């Protein structure tokens, strides 16, 4: 075991040490090679990440739970998922989340909130910043479906537009289920438009985000 990882196993006066499951997940994650972002959608495993927080203010609100749900080969697999509250051991929860996510391209809705919360938590509790490809549906969906909603909108609006329901709203895994269904639609529309890879999706999303930032 690396010295870097072993420091998370020792008791800390401020935080519980990694559980055995968390340590193993983190070790395996560090050994993974980066994903190939040039592979076709339907040969790629994407992972939807989502969060629950005490509120929407990044300066004062805190992360309370995290979730991951895989979209693999164009299929949503409920068995390939994870949900965990941060308390009482945030380091272990976050390590287990990474164990499920691997180095797959990461899909979020509203990266300004969810990615920021996750990256802050990874840095605070694990001392790392995953260098993965992030795709934000908040900007990608209006690029692909302007006939439905032609500007960034709330998740509820997109769910209503597509007739998507989930087992629990405002729950990290419940909303991840809805986001994953929206991502399946985005994959199909993007492929029709010639955007066949994770990198192509990320480019579409970035162009839309930059365009909106200039308005």
N, C-alpha and C positions, 0 to 999 in steps of 0.2 A: 504494500500500500504506500502511496506517495506521501511525502512529508506534508504536501499541500493539503491532501485529504485528511490526514491524521489529526490535524489541528481541530477539525470539526467534531472529532470523537471524544475529545477531552472535556470534562465538565467545565462550564463557564459560569462565572458569578452572575451573568446577565441573561444567559440563554441555555436551554437544555441541549445536550450533545445530540448528534445525529443518531437516529435509530439504526439498527442493523439494515433494515429495508432501505432507509434513506441513504446510508453509506454505500450500499451495493448499487443502488440506482445512480448515484452521482459518479461512482467509479466507472460504471458502464458508459454513462453519458460522456465523460471526458475522453473515452477511448474511441468514440464514434468518429468516422470521417464526415466532413461536411456533405450535405445533400447536393446532388447534381441538379442545378436549377435550369438546365437545358433539356430535361427529360419531359416527354409529353405528359399532359395532365393525367391521362388515364393509365399511366405507368408510374405515377407519383403518389406517395403518401404525404398528404398535407395534415396538419394538426390545427384545429380551431382551439384557441386559448381564450378564456373568459374569466372575469373576476367578479367578486362581490366586495363592496367597500361600504364604509360608514356614510359616505356621501360622495359628492362630485368635486370637491375642492382638494386639489393635489397638495396644497400647503398645510391643510389641517386634518383631512380625513385619512383613514388607514384601511389597508387591505385586510379583509376578514376571511375570505375563502377563494379558492382557485379551482379551475376545471379545464380539462382537455378532452377533445373528442376528435378521433381520426376520420379523415375522408381518404380512403385508400383505393386507388385504381378506379375512381369515379363512384365509389360506394361508401355509404355512411355505415360505420360498424359500431353499434352501441356497446359491444364487448370491449372495444379498443378505446377506453375512456377512463377518466379519472376525475374525482371530486375530493377535495380535502379542505377542512378549515385550517387556518394558520395556527390557532391556539390548540394545544399548549406548546407545540414544537414547530415553529415556522420553518426552521432550517430543514427538518425532515420532510415536511409537506412540500416545500419547494423542490427539494431533491427528487422526491417521488414524482412530482409533476414533470421535471426534466426527463426522468426515466421513461415516462410515457411519451413525451413529445419527441425525444431523441433530437436529431439534427434536421428534422423535417422543416420545410417551409411553413411558417406560422401565419395563421389567418386570424385576424381580430376584427371587431367592429368598434370603431372609434379608438384608434391607437393613441390619440392624445391623452385619453384616460387609461385604457387597459394596458397598453404597452408601457406607459410611464409608470403605472403602479407596479407592474411585474418587474421591470428593469430595476426600479428602486429596491424592491424586495430582494431580488437576486443579489444585488450588490450589498445590501445591508446584512442579510442573513447567511449568504454563501460566499460573498466576496468575488462574484463573477458577473460578467455581462455577456450572455449568450450572443454570439455573432451569427445569427441566423437571418434568413430572408423573411421579412415581415410584409404581409399584404393586408391592407386596411379596406374592408368592404364599405366603410363609410364613404370613401371617395370612389371606389371601383364600381359600385352598383349604379350610380347615376351615369357613369361613363358607358356602361353596357346596356342600361335600360332607361334611356332618356324619355321614352314614350310613356313610362310609368311615373317616374319622378326624375326631374331634370336637374336636381341639385342635391347636395348632401342632406339627409333627413334622418330622423330618429329610427331606431330599430323597429319600434311599433308600427311606423308608417310602412316600412318595407314588408313586415309580416302581414299587415292588412292587404297590401297590394297583391301579394302572392297567395293569400289565403292560408298562411302558415300558422299553425298552433303548436304549443309546446306544453309539457306537463307542469311547468311552474315558471311564471315570469319573475324577473328580478332575482333569479337563483342562478349561480354561476353555470351549472351544468344545464339547467333548463333553458337558459338563453343561448348557451353554446349549441344546443340541439337546433334551435331556430336559425342561428347564424350558419350552421353547417348546411342546412337545407337551402338557404340563400346562396351559399357558396357553390352548391351543386348546380344551381341555375346559372350562376356566373361562369362556371367552367364551360357549360354547354354553349352559352352565348358567345363567350370569348373564342372558343374553338371555331364557331361559325364565322367569326370575324378575322380569323387567321392568327389569333394569339393562343398558341398551343402549349406553352410552357410556364412554369412558375415565374421565370424571369420576365416573360412577356406580360404576365398579369401585373407584376410589380412595376413594370415600366408604364403600363396604362394607368395604374393607381397614382404613381408619382406625377405623371403629366397632369392629371386632373387636379391633384392637390396643389401643384405649383400654379396652375391656372386659377384656381379658387383663391389662392393666397395673393394673387396679383389684383384681384377685383377690389 
